[in-house]
């Protein structure tokens, strides 16, 4: 199957009421763990490049390796820019070969968010690339390890979501309904009533950011009520770190590096498979 767009990978998710997992990759080890987990399960997956990685690295070499792995995959894989924070960043991702981008203008006034998103949609669609955007604001930056509370002032308003989609023509919409990036302070709770009101006026796939740490029951409820893509990063990152720590402790610190890579690889793969099961990800019909 290989590389596909976000549109293709989420094509049946609204009608059939399931979600596809979207996992950030940090290196070849993560990429291999995420893609091979999907292959072993026979399920589609969204492989994401986090924006902090993007800003720090010269990506042309890395991009080629990512693209090669996605194209060789036996299942559909969407290569997606996570939280593109500028017009330029999104254009670079399209140019580099991403089959999907997210432009995160959620901190901008809505008309400014619409203006940039609309232009990116026009360019991306001309290149056969899908676009995700965000309305409302999911708190804390990606990868934050300081636990934070959900701020209800930034929840998505259904009328804004409906207006934003009509104005921009985006393919998927990230909504703020009770999660934060990184770790939660307190007990996370999805506002199902709000999600229902958004789903009533929005027909395109909805995206949940900041999923790590959410109990299984909350994930299932969110998906049942309209979420079709779940972004999951902190959970796999911390699982890899815990596996490395455990391997070091079990061997009094005398371990070859490759064993640490293997331990983290297996830990990421295990979490990805578990989350795919919770998300109810279905194999794509031909
Ligand atoms: Zn996010």
py3Dmol code that shows the C-alpha trace and the ligand (Angstrom):
import py3Dmol

protein = """\
ATOM      1  CA  UNK A   1       0.000   0.000   0.000  1.00  0.00           C
ATOM      2  CA  UNK A   2       2.710   2.479   0.998  1.00  0.00           C
ATOM      3  CA  UNK A   3       2.391   6.257   1.174  1.00  0.00           C
ATOM      4  CA  UNK A   4      -1.156   7.675   1.184  1.00  0.00           C
ATOM      5  CA  UNK A   5      -2.757  11.009   2.099  1.00  0.00           C
ATOM      6  CA  UNK A   6      -4.637  11.768   5.309  1.00  0.00           C
ATOM      7  CA  UNK A   7      -7.817  11.913   3.248  1.00  0.00           C
ATOM      8  CA  UNK A   8      -7.311   8.376   1.995  1.00  0.00           C
ATOM      9  CA  UNK A   9      -6.358   6.948   5.370  1.00  0.00           C
ATOM     10  CA  UNK A  10      -9.376   8.528   7.113  1.00  0.00           C
ATOM     11  CA  UNK A  11     -11.760   7.981   4.189  1.00  0.00           C
ATOM     12  CA  UNK A  12     -14.007   5.476   5.940  1.00  0.00           C
ATOM     13  CA  UNK A  13     -13.359   6.531   9.531  1.00  0.00           C
ATOM     14  CA  UNK A  14     -16.299   8.963   9.862  1.00  0.00           C
ATOM     15  CA  UNK A  15     -18.862   6.600   8.386  1.00  0.00           C
ATOM     16  CA  UNK A  16     -17.525   3.516  10.190  1.00  0.00           C
ATOM     17  CA  UNK A  17     -16.848   5.397  13.425  1.00  0.00           C
ATOM     18  CA  UNK A  18     -13.235   4.528  14.228  1.00  0.00           C
ATOM     19  CA  UNK A  19      -9.944   6.381  14.664  1.00  0.00           C
ATOM     20  CA  UNK A  20      -6.497   5.953  13.142  1.00  0.00           C
ATOM     21  CA  UNK A  21      -3.493   6.466  15.442  1.00  0.00           C
ATOM     22  CA  UNK A  22      -0.988   9.198  14.640  1.00  0.00           C
ATOM     23  CA  UNK A  23       2.424   8.736  16.253  1.00  0.00           C
ATOM     24  CA  UNK A  24       5.388  11.127  16.203  1.00  0.00           C
ATOM     25  CA  UNK A  25       8.701   9.672  15.113  1.00  0.00           C
ATOM     26  CA  UNK A  26      11.965  10.924  16.581  1.00  0.00           C
ATOM     27  CA  UNK A  27      14.463   8.714  14.745  1.00  0.00           C
ATOM     28  CA  UNK A  28      14.840   5.565  12.625  1.00  0.00           C
ATOM     29  CA  UNK A  29      14.192   3.388  15.666  1.00  0.00           C
ATOM     30  CA  UNK A  30      10.806   5.025  16.314  1.00  0.00           C
ATOM     31  CA  UNK A  31       9.908   4.993  12.612  1.00  0.00           C
ATOM     32  CA  UNK A  32      10.629   1.284  12.337  1.00  0.00           C
ATOM     33  CA  UNK A  33       8.747   0.484  15.562  1.00  0.00           C
ATOM     34  CA  UNK A  34       5.643   2.459  14.490  1.00  0.00           C
ATOM     35  CA  UNK A  35       5.504   1.241  10.880  1.00  0.00           C
ATOM     36  CA  UNK A  36       6.297  -2.391  11.710  1.00  0.00           C
ATOM     37  CA  UNK A  37       3.637  -2.383  14.476  1.00  0.00           C
ATOM     38  CA  UNK A  38       1.104  -1.292  11.840  1.00  0.00           C
ATOM     39  CA  UNK A  39       2.354  -3.925   9.395  1.00  0.00           C
ATOM     40  CA  UNK A  40       2.127  -6.712  11.964  1.00  0.00           C
ATOM     41  CA  UNK A  41      -1.433  -5.653  12.815  1.00  0.00           C
ATOM     42  CA  UNK A  42      -2.371  -5.110   9.143  1.00  0.00           C
ATOM     43  CA  UNK A  43      -3.672  -1.623   9.965  1.00  0.00           C
ATOM     44  CA  UNK A  44      -3.099   1.856   8.512  1.00  0.00           C
ATOM     45  CA  UNK A  45      -0.998   4.337  10.471  1.00  0.00           C
ATOM     46  CA  UNK A  46      -0.145   8.035  10.459  1.00  0.00           C
ATOM     47  CA  UNK A  47       3.553   8.735  10.966  1.00  0.00           C
ATOM     48  CA  UNK A  48       4.138  12.280  12.173  1.00  0.00           C
ATOM     49  CA  UNK A  49       7.159  14.572  12.122  1.00  0.00           C
ATOM     50  CA  UNK A  50       7.009  16.823  15.208  1.00  0.00           C
ATOM     51  CA  UNK A  51       7.635  20.506  14.590  1.00  0.00           C
ATOM     52  CA  UNK A  52      10.395  20.793  17.233  1.00  0.00           C
ATOM     53  CA  UNK A  53      12.314  18.120  15.351  1.00  0.00           C
ATOM     54  CA  UNK A  54      11.729  19.983  12.145  1.00  0.00           C
ATOM     55  CA  UNK A  55      13.157  23.218  13.460  1.00  0.00           C
ATOM     56  CA  UNK A  56      16.368  21.638  14.720  1.00  0.00           C
ATOM     57  CA  UNK A  57      17.292  19.358  11.857  1.00  0.00           C
ATOM     58  CA  UNK A  58      18.273  19.507   8.229  1.00  0.00           C
ATOM     59  CA  UNK A  59      15.615  17.173   6.966  1.00  0.00           C
ATOM     60  CA  UNK A  60      16.412  16.423   3.354  1.00  0.00           C
ATOM     61  CA  UNK A  61      18.495  13.337   4.183  1.00  0.00           C
ATOM     62  CA  UNK A  62      16.124  12.144   6.919  1.00  0.00           C
ATOM     63  CA  UNK A  63      13.104  12.793   4.720  1.00  0.00           C
ATOM     64  CA  UNK A  64      14.389  10.455   2.038  1.00  0.00           C
ATOM     65  CA  UNK A  65      14.724   7.656   4.568  1.00  0.00           C
ATOM     66  CA  UNK A  66      11.241   8.309   5.967  1.00  0.00           C
ATOM     67  CA  UNK A  67       9.673   8.391   2.541  1.00  0.00           C
ATOM     68  CA  UNK A  68      11.450   5.222   1.513  1.00  0.00           C
ATOM     69  CA  UNK A  69      10.141   3.381   4.606  1.00  0.00           C
ATOM     70  CA  UNK A  70       6.574   4.650   4.061  1.00  0.00           C
ATOM     71  CA  UNK A  71       6.607   3.625   0.399  1.00  0.00           C
ATOM     72  CA  UNK A  72       7.903   0.127   1.241  1.00  0.00           C
ATOM     73  CA  UNK A  73       5.220  -0.416   3.903  1.00  0.00           C
ATOM     74  CA  UNK A  74       2.756  -3.257   3.371  1.00  0.00           C
ATOM     75  CA  UNK A  75      -0.013  -1.132   4.945  1.00  0.00           C
ATOM     76  CA  UNK A  76      -1.171   2.440   4.153  1.00  0.00           C
ATOM     77  CA  UNK A  77       1.067   5.027   5.852  1.00  0.00           C
ATOM     78  CA  UNK A  78       0.418   8.768   5.861  1.00  0.00           C
ATOM     79  CA  UNK A  79       3.504  10.957   6.405  1.00  0.00           C
ATOM     80  CA  UNK A  80       2.195  14.001   8.243  1.00  0.00           C
ATOM     81  CA  UNK A  81       3.761  17.233   9.501  1.00  0.00           C
ATOM     82  CA  UNK A  82       2.610  17.668  13.108  1.00  0.00           C
ATOM     83  CA  UNK A  83       1.907  21.258  14.251  1.00  0.00           C
ATOM     84  CA  UNK A  84       3.361  23.163  11.332  1.00  0.00           C
ATOM     85  CA  UNK A  85       3.706  26.575  12.940  1.00  0.00           C
ATOM     86  CA  UNK A  86       4.223  28.760   9.884  1.00  0.00           C
ATOM     87  CA  UNK A  87       3.325  28.982   6.216  1.00  0.00           C
ATOM     88  CA  UNK A  88       7.005  28.367   5.317  1.00  0.00           C
ATOM     89  CA  UNK A  89       7.261  25.270   7.496  1.00  0.00           C
ATOM     90  CA  UNK A  90       4.195  23.740   5.804  1.00  0.00           C
ATOM     91  CA  UNK A  91       5.489  24.520   2.315  1.00  0.00           C
ATOM     92  CA  UNK A  92       8.825  22.869   3.164  1.00  0.00           C
ATOM     93  CA  UNK A  93       6.952  19.762   4.325  1.00  0.00           C
ATOM     94  CA  UNK A  94       4.968  19.599   1.076  1.00  0.00           C
ATOM     95  CA  UNK A  95       8.165  20.108  -0.899  1.00  0.00           C
ATOM     96  CA  UNK A  96       9.942  17.444   1.143  1.00  0.00           C
ATOM     97  CA  UNK A  97       7.309  14.820   0.359  1.00  0.00           C
ATOM     98  CA  UNK A  98       4.804  14.788   3.249  1.00  0.00           C
ATOM     99  CA  UNK A  99       1.456  13.435   2.090  1.00  0.00           C
ATOM    100  CA  UNK A 100      -0.290  15.543   4.725  1.00  0.00           C
ATOM    101  CA  UNK A 101       0.376  18.665   6.783  1.00  0.00           C
ATOM    102  CA  UNK A 102      -1.085  20.294   9.860  1.00  0.00           C
ATOM    103  CA  UNK A 103      -1.084  24.063  10.040  1.00  0.00           C
ATOM    104  CA  UNK A 104      -1.580  25.079  13.656  1.00  0.00           C
ATOM    105  CA  UNK A 105      -2.952  28.600  13.684  1.00  0.00           C
ATOM    106  CA  UNK A 106      -4.967  27.920  16.835  1.00  0.00           C
ATOM    107  CA  UNK A 107      -3.258  30.759  18.737  1.00  0.00           C
ATOM    108  CA  UNK A 108      -4.098  33.265  15.989  1.00  0.00           C
ATOM    109  CA  UNK A 109      -7.322  35.291  15.728  1.00  0.00           C
ATOM    110  CA  UNK A 110      -9.762  33.134  13.725  1.00  0.00           C
ATOM    111  CA  UNK A 111      -9.726  35.311  10.570  1.00  0.00           C
ATOM    112  CA  UNK A 112      -5.912  35.169  10.468  1.00  0.00           C
ATOM    113  CA  UNK A 113      -5.994  31.400  11.016  1.00  0.00           C
ATOM    114  CA  UNK A 114      -8.506  31.148   8.136  1.00  0.00           C
ATOM    115  CA  UNK A 115      -6.402  33.299   5.781  1.00  0.00           C
ATOM    116  CA  UNK A 116      -3.210  31.223   6.174  1.00  0.00           C
ATOM    117  CA  UNK A 117      -5.028  27.866   6.260  1.00  0.00           C
ATOM    118  CA  UNK A 118      -7.009  28.708   3.116  1.00  0.00           C
ATOM    119  CA  UNK A 119      -3.883  29.517   1.141  1.00  0.00           C
ATOM    120  CA  UNK A 120      -2.140  26.360   2.353  1.00  0.00           C
ATOM    121  CA  UNK A 121      -5.175  24.233   1.432  1.00  0.00           C
ATOM    122  CA  UNK A 122      -5.087  25.637  -2.107  1.00  0.00           C
ATOM    123  CA  UNK A 123      -1.377  24.844  -2.519  1.00  0.00           C
ATOM    124  CA  UNK A 124      -1.477  21.476  -0.719  1.00  0.00           C
ATOM    125  CA  UNK A 125      -4.482  20.215  -2.671  1.00  0.00           C
ATOM    126  CA  UNK A 126      -2.826  21.232  -5.942  1.00  0.00           C
ATOM    127  CA  UNK A 127       0.078  18.981  -4.880  1.00  0.00           C
ATOM    128  CA  UNK A 128      -2.162  16.080  -3.778  1.00  0.00           C
ATOM    129  CA  UNK A 129      -1.458  16.718  -0.072  1.00  0.00           C
ATOM    130  CA  UNK A 130      -4.071  16.764   2.739  1.00  0.00           C
ATOM    131  CA  UNK A 131      -4.410  19.518   5.361  1.00  0.00           C
ATOM    132  CA  UNK A 132      -5.369  19.411   9.043  1.00  0.00           C
ATOM    133  CA  UNK A 133      -5.971  22.623  11.011  1.00  0.00           C
ATOM    134  CA  UNK A 134      -7.024  23.485  14.568  1.00  0.00           C
ATOM    135  CA  UNK A 135      -9.863  25.537  16.015  1.00  0.00           C
ATOM    136  CA  UNK A 136     -10.012  26.197  19.719  1.00  0.00           C
ATOM    137  CA  UNK A 137      -6.664  25.511  21.353  1.00  0.00           C
ATOM    138  CA  UNK A 138      -5.273  22.314  22.906  1.00  0.00           C
ATOM    139  CA  UNK A 139      -3.094  23.564  25.779  1.00  0.00           C
ATOM    140  CA  UNK A 140       0.655  23.103  26.422  1.00  0.00           C
ATOM    141  CA  UNK A 141       3.232  22.583  23.692  1.00  0.00           C
ATOM    142  CA  UNK A 142       3.862  19.134  22.185  1.00  0.00           C
ATOM    143  CA  UNK A 143       6.181  17.052  24.383  1.00  0.00           C
ATOM    144  CA  UNK A 144       5.627  19.091  27.560  1.00  0.00           C
ATOM    145  CA  UNK A 145       6.416  16.983  30.659  1.00  0.00           C
ATOM    146  CA  UNK A 146       5.170  19.474  33.223  1.00  0.00           C
ATOM    147  CA  UNK A 147       1.618  18.335  34.027  1.00  0.00           C
ATOM    148  CA  UNK A 148      -0.999  20.920  33.096  1.00  0.00           C
ATOM    149  CA  UNK A 149      -4.712  21.458  33.515  1.00  0.00           C
ATOM    150  CA  UNK A 150      -7.256  21.763  30.761  1.00  0.00           C
ATOM    151  CA  UNK A 151      -8.358  25.351  30.161  1.00  0.00           C
ATOM    152  CA  UNK A 152     -12.029  25.349  29.153  1.00  0.00           C
ATOM    153  CA  UNK A 153     -11.799  28.905  27.830  1.00  0.00           C
ATOM    154  CA  UNK A 154     -10.024  27.486  24.769  1.00  0.00           C
ATOM    155  CA  UNK A 155     -12.476  24.697  23.986  1.00  0.00           C
ATOM    156  CA  UNK A 156     -13.661  24.563  20.371  1.00  0.00           C
ATOM    157  CA  UNK A 157     -16.948  26.364  19.681  1.00  0.00           C
ATOM    158  CA  UNK A 158     -19.108  24.365  17.198  1.00  0.00           C
ATOM    159  CA  UNK A 159     -20.098  27.512  15.268  1.00  0.00           C
ATOM    160  CA  UNK A 160     -16.397  28.434  14.823  1.00  0.00           C
ATOM    161  CA  UNK A 161     -15.607  24.905  13.591  1.00  0.00           C
ATOM    162  CA  UNK A 162     -18.443  24.998  11.049  1.00  0.00           C
ATOM    163  CA  UNK A 163     -17.456  28.476   9.805  1.00  0.00           C
ATOM    164  CA  UNK A 164     -13.738  27.616   9.645  1.00  0.00           C
ATOM    165  CA  UNK A 165     -14.307  24.504   7.506  1.00  0.00           C
ATOM    166  CA  UNK A 166     -16.648  26.331   5.125  1.00  0.00           C
ATOM    167  CA  UNK A 167     -14.066  29.096   4.675  1.00  0.00           C
ATOM    168  CA  UNK A 168     -10.932  26.945   4.303  1.00  0.00           C
ATOM    169  CA  UNK A 169     -11.871  23.536   2.854  1.00  0.00           C
ATOM    170  CA  UNK A 170      -9.555  21.649   5.248  1.00  0.00           C
ATOM    171  CA  UNK A 171      -9.573  17.846   5.244  1.00  0.00           C
ATOM    172  CA  UNK A 172      -9.491  17.258   9.021  1.00  0.00           C
ATOM    173  CA  UNK A 173     -10.038  19.446  12.073  1.00  0.00           C
ATOM    174  CA  UNK A 174      -8.272  19.287  15.445  1.00  0.00           C
ATOM    175  CA  UNK A 175     -10.606  20.238  18.299  1.00  0.00           C
ATOM    176  CA  UNK A 176     -10.103  21.147  21.958  1.00  0.00           C
ATOM    177  CA  UNK A 177     -12.590  19.108  24.011  1.00  0.00           C
ATOM    178  CA  UNK A 178     -10.747  18.210  27.200  1.00  0.00           C
ATOM    179  CA  UNK A 179      -7.162  17.132  26.521  1.00  0.00           C
ATOM    180  CA  UNK A 180      -3.759  18.818  26.914  1.00  0.00           C
ATOM    181  CA  UNK A 181      -0.417  18.027  25.274  1.00  0.00           C
ATOM    182  CA  UNK A 182       1.992  16.141  27.514  1.00  0.00           C
ATOM    183  CA  UNK A 183       0.847  15.095  30.970  1.00  0.00           C
ATOM    184  CA  UNK A 184      -2.478  15.835  32.649  1.00  0.00           C
ATOM    185  CA  UNK A 185      -2.921  17.499  36.013  1.00  0.00           C
ATOM    186  CA  UNK A 186      -6.016  15.983  37.585  1.00  0.00           C
ATOM    187  CA  UNK A 187      -8.342  13.486  35.928  1.00  0.00           C
ATOM    188  CA  UNK A 188      -8.784  14.007  32.200  1.00  0.00           C
ATOM    189  CA  UNK A 189     -12.376  14.127  31.005  1.00  0.00           C
ATOM    190  CA  UNK A 190     -13.586  14.543  27.441  1.00  0.00           C
ATOM    191  CA  UNK A 191     -16.546  16.920  27.068  1.00  0.00           C
ATOM    192  CA  UNK A 192     -18.750  14.472  25.160  1.00  0.00           C
ATOM    193  CA  UNK A 193     -21.670  16.913  24.921  1.00  0.00           C
ATOM    194  CA  UNK A 194     -19.448  19.456  23.191  1.00  0.00           C
ATOM    195  CA  UNK A 195     -18.005  16.787  20.887  1.00  0.00           C
ATOM    196  CA  UNK A 196     -21.564  15.787  19.901  1.00  0.00           C
ATOM    197  CA  UNK A 197     -22.448  19.394  19.121  1.00  0.00           C
ATOM    198  CA  UNK A 198     -19.314  19.756  16.974  1.00  0.00           C
ATOM    199  CA  UNK A 199     -19.977  16.438  15.191  1.00  0.00           C
ATOM    200  CA  UNK A 200     -23.501  17.560  14.345  1.00  0.00           C
ATOM    201  CA  UNK A 201     -22.205  20.482  12.263  1.00  0.00           C
ATOM    202  CA  UNK A 202     -18.873  19.049  11.052  1.00  0.00           C
ATOM    203  CA  UNK A 203     -18.792  16.235   8.499  1.00  0.00           C
ATOM    204  CA  UNK A 204     -15.011  15.882   8.062  1.00  0.00           C
ATOM    205  CA  UNK A 205     -12.711  13.777  10.312  1.00  0.00           C
ATOM    206  CA  UNK A 206     -12.072  15.242  13.795  1.00  0.00           C
ATOM    207  CA  UNK A 207      -8.678  15.027  15.477  1.00  0.00           C
ATOM    208  CA  UNK A 208      -7.860  14.612  19.167  1.00  0.00           C
ATOM    209  CA  UNK A 209      -4.483  15.992  20.259  1.00  0.00           C
ATOM    210  CA  UNK A 210      -2.856  15.403  23.627  1.00  0.00           C
ATOM    211  CA  UNK A 211      -4.166  11.863  23.953  1.00  0.00           C
ATOM    212  CA  UNK A 212      -1.379  10.361  26.100  1.00  0.00           C
ATOM    213  CA  UNK A 213      -2.540   9.674  29.639  1.00  0.00           C
ATOM    214  CA  UNK A 214      -6.205   9.557  28.717  1.00  0.00           C
ATOM    215  CA  UNK A 215      -7.904   6.437  30.178  1.00  0.00           C
ATOM    216  CA  UNK A 216      -9.039   3.796  27.691  1.00  0.00           C
ATOM    217  CA  UNK A 217     -12.718   4.485  28.473  1.00  0.00           C
ATOM    218  CA  UNK A 218     -12.281   8.193  27.588  1.00  0.00           C
ATOM    219  CA  UNK A 219     -10.611   7.287  24.281  1.00  0.00           C
ATOM    220  CA  UNK A 220     -13.416   4.906  23.411  1.00  0.00           C
ATOM    221  CA  UNK A 221     -16.066   7.498  24.292  1.00  0.00           C
ATOM    222  CA  UNK A 222     -14.307  10.212  22.265  1.00  0.00           C
ATOM    223  CA  UNK A 223     -14.099   7.923  19.226  1.00  0.00           C
ATOM    224  CA  UNK A 224     -17.688   6.780  19.579  1.00  0.00           C
ATOM    225  CA  UNK A 225     -18.720  10.437  19.563  1.00  0.00           C
ATOM    226  CA  UNK A 226     -16.774  11.497  16.502  1.00  0.00           C
ATOM    227  CA  UNK A 227     -12.961  11.492  16.860  1.00  0.00           C
ATOM    228  CA  UNK A 228     -11.232   9.915  13.815  1.00  0.00           C
ATOM    229  CA  UNK A 229      -7.520  10.652  14.329  1.00  0.00           C
ATOM    230  CA  UNK A 230      -5.740  10.462  17.665  1.00  0.00           C
ATOM    231  CA  UNK A 231      -2.327  12.090  18.100  1.00  0.00           C
ATOM    232  CA  UNK A 232      -0.190  10.119  20.509  1.00  0.00           C
ATOM    233  CA  UNK A 233       3.372  11.087  21.365  1.00  0.00           C
ATOM    234  CA  UNK A 234       4.182  11.450  25.080  1.00  0.00           C
ATOM    235  CA  UNK A 235       2.987   7.889  25.776  1.00  0.00           C
ATOM    236  CA  UNK A 236       5.419   6.259  23.314  1.00  0.00           C
ATOM    237  CA  UNK A 237       8.265   8.585  24.250  1.00  0.00           C
ATOM    238  CA  UNK A 238       7.958   7.774  27.967  1.00  0.00           C
ATOM    239  CA  UNK A 239       7.522   4.046  27.244  1.00  0.00           C
ATOM    240  CA  UNK A 240      10.846   4.080  25.378  1.00  0.00           C
ATOM    241  CA  UNK A 241      12.569   5.900  28.248  1.00  0.00           C
ATOM    242  CA  UNK A 242      11.149   3.472  30.840  1.00  0.00           C
ATOM    243  CA  UNK A 243      12.319   0.453  28.799  1.00  0.00           C
ATOM    244  CA  UNK A 244      15.842   1.873  28.580  1.00  0.00           C
ATOM    245  CA  UNK A 245      15.902   2.570  32.338  1.00  0.00           C
ATOM    246  CA  UNK A 246      14.691  -0.944  33.137  1.00  0.00           C
ATOM    247  CA  UNK A 247      17.280  -2.561  30.837  1.00  0.00           C
ATOM    248  CA  UNK A 248      20.065  -0.536  32.457  1.00  0.00           C
ATOM    249  CA  UNK A 249      18.907  -1.395  35.962  1.00  0.00           C
ATOM    250  CA  UNK A 250      18.568  -5.112  35.188  1.00  0.00           C
ATOM    251  CA  UNK A 251      22.160  -5.225  33.958  1.00  0.00           C
ATOM    252  CA  UNK A 252      23.780  -2.852  36.455  1.00  0.00           C
ATOM    253  CA  UNK A 253      24.366  -0.397  33.651  1.00  0.00           C
ATOM    254  CA  UNK A 254      26.597  -2.774  31.662  1.00  0.00           C
ATOM    255  CA  UNK A 255      24.631  -2.920  28.410  1.00  0.00           C
ATOM    256  CA  UNK A 256      25.519  -2.459  24.768  1.00  0.00           C
ATOM    257  CA  UNK A 257      23.766   0.504  23.164  1.00  0.00           C
ATOM    258  CA  UNK A 258      22.039  -1.762  20.654  1.00  0.00           C
ATOM    259  CA  UNK A 259      20.222  -3.514  23.506  1.00  0.00           C
ATOM    260  CA  UNK A 260      18.841  -0.155  24.642  1.00  0.00           C
ATOM    261  CA  UNK A 261      17.691   0.539  21.087  1.00  0.00           C
ATOM    262  CA  UNK A 262      16.036  -2.863  20.937  1.00  0.00           C
ATOM    263  CA  UNK A 263      14.326  -2.393  24.328  1.00  0.00           C
ATOM    264  CA  UNK A 264      12.946   1.018  23.316  1.00  0.00           C
ATOM    265  CA  UNK A 265      11.917  -0.323  19.894  1.00  0.00           C
ATOM    266  CA  UNK A 266       9.899  -3.144  21.468  1.00  0.00           C
ATOM    267  CA  UNK A 267       8.322  -0.775  24.025  1.00  0.00           C
ATOM    268  CA  UNK A 268       7.175   1.690  21.345  1.00  0.00           C
ATOM    269  CA  UNK A 269       5.855  -1.121  19.163  1.00  0.00           C
ATOM    270  CA  UNK A 270       3.852  -2.574  22.072  1.00  0.00           C
ATOM    271  CA  UNK A 271       2.224   0.772  22.947  1.00  0.00           C
ATOM    272  CA  UNK A 272       1.423   1.517  19.288  1.00  0.00           C
ATOM    273  CA  UNK A 273      -0.307  -1.865  18.918  1.00  0.00           C
ATOM    274  CA  UNK A 274      -2.266  -1.380  22.154  1.00  0.00           C
ATOM    275  CA  UNK A 275      -3.405   2.097  21.117  1.00  0.00           C
ATOM    276  CA  UNK A 276      -4.431   0.923  17.646  1.00  0.00           C
ATOM    277  CA  UNK A 277      -6.660  -1.647  19.317  1.00  0.00           C
ATOM    278  CA  UNK A 278      -8.207   0.993  21.636  1.00  0.00           C
ATOM    279  CA  UNK A 279      -8.768   3.341  18.658  1.00  0.00           C
ATOM    280  CA  UNK A 280     -10.603   0.558  16.801  1.00  0.00           C
ATOM    281  CA  UNK A 281      -8.431   1.167  13.738  1.00  0.00           C
ATOM    282  CA  UNK A 282      -9.755  -0.859  10.812  1.00  0.00           C
ATOM    283  CA  UNK A 283      -7.833  -2.169   7.808  1.00  0.00           C
ATOM    284  CA  UNK A 284      -8.659  -0.090   4.689  1.00  0.00           C
ATOM    285  CA  UNK A 285     -10.893  -1.715   2.101  1.00  0.00           C
ATOM    286  CA  UNK A 286      -9.358  -1.821  -1.415  1.00  0.00           C
TER     287      UNK A 286
END
"""
ligand_1 = """\
1
ZN
Zn -0.785 18.218 19.075
"""
view = py3Dmol.view(width=600, height=400)
view.addModel(protein, "pdb")
view.setStyle({"model": 0}, {"cartoon": {"style": "trace"}})
view.addModel(ligand_1, "xyz")
view.setStyle({"model": 1}, {"stick": {}})
view.zoomTo()
view.show()
